[in-house]
Amino acid sequence: MQVQQILKDKADDGVVTVAPGTSVAAAAQVLAERRIGGVVISEDGQTPLGILSERDIVRQVAAVGATCLESRVEELMTKTVKTCTCAEDSDVVLARMTEGRFRHMPVVEDGLMVGIITIGDVVKAHISELAMEKEALQGMIMGY
């Protein structure tokens, strides 16, 4: 399955972004309100500069305490953002996410974000594919 199909099947509001100067506390509030695990850092809402996840925040709280919530997201964000395109195969994307130990990947076309997929989105798509294959095989075996 291609990333494009995963995005099409996703019912979401697009990519949630915050500006680099946003406080970590404000970003955490966005994560909590939207019930998401990561937010893309972007000046214009279209070009990813970094990504901040719940894990990034928790690790920083453990390292320096709650004062990190006063920091700006650009100080904590992962600056090397791994992206994919709509045409990429979900198996390849899943392997990159697993190897890199990250769960969120912006989808970029011509340098601009067109969506974001999570490891959960990819797993859900794979489960759906397997279910369809199972039904088809059962139909063939049963003679439907």
C-alpha positions as CSV (number, residue, x, y, z in Angstrom):
1,M,0.0,0.0,0.0
2,Q,1.2,3.5,-0.8
3,V,1.4,6.3,1.7
4,Q,-1.1,8.2,-0.5
5,Q,-3.8,5.6,0.3
6,I,-3.1,5.8,4.0
7,L,-3.5,9.6,4.0
8,K,-6.7,9.2,2.0
9,D,-8.1,6.7,4.5
10,K,-7.2,8.9,7.4
11,A,-9.9,11.1,8.9
12,D,-7.9,14.0,10.2
13,D,-7.6,17.8,10.2
14,G,-4.2,17.9,8.5
15,V,-0.8,18.4,10.0
16,V,-0.7,20.1,13.4
17,T,2.1,22.6,13.6
18,V,3.5,25.1,16.1
19,A,6.1,27.8,15.5
20,P,9.7,27.4,16.7
21,G,9.3,30.0,19.4
22,T,6.3,28.3,21.0
23,S,6.9,27.2,24.6
24,V,7.1,23.5,25.4
25,A,4.2,24.0,27.8
26,A,2.0,25.4,25.0
27,A,3.1,22.6,22.6
28,A,2.2,20.0,25.4
29,Q,-1.2,21.6,25.7
30,V,-1.7,21.2,21.9
31,L,-0.7,17.5,22.1
32,A,-3.1,17.0,25.0
33,E,-6.0,18.9,23.5
34,R,-5.6,17.2,20.1
35,R,-4.9,13.8,21.6
36,I,-1.8,13.4,19.4
37,G,1.7,12.2,20.1
38,G,3.8,14.7,18.1
39,V,3.7,18.1,16.5
40,V,5.6,19.4,13.6
41,I,7.6,22.6,14.1
42,S,7.1,25.0,11.2
43,E,7.2,28.7,10.6
44,D,4.7,28.6,7.8
45,G,2.7,25.5,8.5
46,Q,4.0,23.8,5.3
47,T,7.8,23.4,5.7
48,P,8.9,21.1,8.5
49,L,11.8,22.5,10.6
50,G,11.6,19.8,13.3
51,I,9.3,17.6,15.2
52,L,8.5,17.4,18.9
53,S,7.0,14.3,20.5
54,E,5.6,13.4,23.9
55,R,8.7,11.3,24.4
56,D,11.0,14.3,23.8
57,I,9.1,16.3,26.5
58,V,9.1,13.4,29.0
59,R,12.8,12.8,28.5
60,Q,13.6,16.5,29.1
61,V,11.4,16.7,32.2
62,A,13.3,13.6,33.5
63,A,16.6,15.2,32.7
64,V,16.1,18.8,34.0
65,G,12.7,18.9,35.6
66,A,9.6,20.9,34.9
67,T,11.6,24.1,34.1
68,C,12.0,22.7,30.6
69,L,8.3,23.5,30.0
70,E,9.4,27.2,29.8
71,S,11.8,26.4,27.0
72,R,11.0,27.0,23.3
73,V,10.2,24.0,21.2
74,E,13.1,24.7,18.9
75,E,15.4,23.9,21.8
76,L,13.9,20.4,22.3
77,M,12.7,19.4,18.8
78,T,14.3,16.7,16.7
79,K,15.9,18.8,14.0
80,T,16.5,16.1,11.4
81,V,13.0,15.3,10.3
82,K,12.6,12.0,8.4
83,T,9.9,12.5,5.7
84,C,8.3,10.4,3.0
85,T,6.4,11.0,-0.1
86,C,2.9,10.0,-1.2
87,A,4.3,7.4,-3.7
88,E,6.4,5.5,-1.1
89,D,5.4,2.0,-0.1
90,S,4.1,1.7,3.4
91,D,6.4,-1.3,4.1
92,V,9.5,0.9,3.4
93,V,8.1,3.7,5.6
94,L,7.3,1.2,8.4
95,A,10.8,-0.2,8.3
96,R,12.3,3.4,8.5
97,M,10.1,4.3,11.4
98,T,11.0,1.0,13.2
99,E,14.7,1.4,12.6
100,G,14.8,5.0,13.6
101,R,12.5,4.4,16.6
102,F,10.1,7.2,15.8
103,R,6.4,7.2,15.4
104,H,5.5,10.3,13.3
105,M,6.5,11.0,9.7
106,P,5.5,14.1,7.7
107,V,4.5,13.4,4.1
108,V,6.2,15.9,1.8
109,E,5.6,16.7,-1.9
110,D,7.7,19.4,-3.6
111,G,9.1,20.5,-0.3
112,L,5.7,21.1,1.3
113,M,3.9,19.0,3.9
114,V,0.7,17.4,2.6
115,G,0.1,15.2,5.6
116,I,1.6,13.2,8.4
117,I,1.4,9.5,9.1
118,T,2.0,7.6,12.3
119,I,3.3,4.1,12.9
120,G,-0.3,3.4,14.1
121,D,-1.7,4.6,10.7
122,V,0.7,2.2,8.9
123,V,-0.1,-0.7,11.2
124,K,-3.8,-0.1,10.8
125,A,-3.5,-0.1,7.0
126,H,-1.5,-3.4,7.1
127,I,-4.1,-5.0,9.3
128,S,-6.8,-3.9,6.9
129,E,-4.9,-5.3,4.0
130,L,-4.4,-8.6,5.8
131,A,-8.1,-8.8,6.6
132,M,-9.1,-8.3,2.9
133,E,-6.5,-10.9,1.8
134,K,-7.9,-13.3,4.4
135,E,-11.5,-12.8,3.2
136,A,-10.4,-13.3,-0.4
137,L,-8.6,-16.5,0.4
138,Q,-11.5,-17.8,2.4
139,G,-13.8,-17.0,-0.5
140,M,-11.5,-18.9,-2.9
141,I,-11.3,-21.9,-0.6
142,M,-15.0,-22.0,0.1
143,G,-15.8,-21.6,-3.6
144,Y,-17.6,-18.2,-3.3
